[in-house]
Amino acid sequence: MNNSTLKDRDFNIWLNFFEKEKPSLTKFISLLNKKDLYFLNHPLEVDFENELYEKIRPGGFMEKDFQEILKNENPKETYYKTRLALCLLKKINFDIIKKRIGKNNFYDVIEKSLIDGHYEEYGVQFEKLVSLAINFYLLPKTSLIDIAFFRGVSLGLRYKSKKDENKLKGKVFINKVKIYFGI
């Protein structure tokens, strides 16, 4: 693979982003809106001797999020679930990852992302994500009722009072400003 291909596809920007330990989700959303998304769900063909070999996953950069959600022993961990849910807005095709981890694991990860993700903090609506997930066959239609119920319970525990809801509104505003400025 030549260097012009890597540059044309904003590969180095994504590589630098994903090398960081839990980088900013506002920066991630900003990059989703401005950069080529190809390497989020496609592999880079590199030789075993290439220094990038260890950094590239066969399902693209987002495969790490799927793996982290599958192996996560801490159910309260929401970073990867939120990041994956945010990817759904861009209609990224995860067929390669679905084949790699299996259909049931794939559905499990998408469900966990929709239920536990904190994407509401970025102004993203649950209904929009569920609609996209079902329309693009990322979830079976039969799981909709269960996901909606568990999402409601999750939000009820997170935002118990009017004060909590007001804090959320402030957080959404701040995050939208950060997204706009790419920070």
Order of alpha helices (4+ residues) and beta strands (2+ residues): alpha-alpha-alpha-alpha-alpha-alpha-alpha-alpha-alpha-alpha-alpha
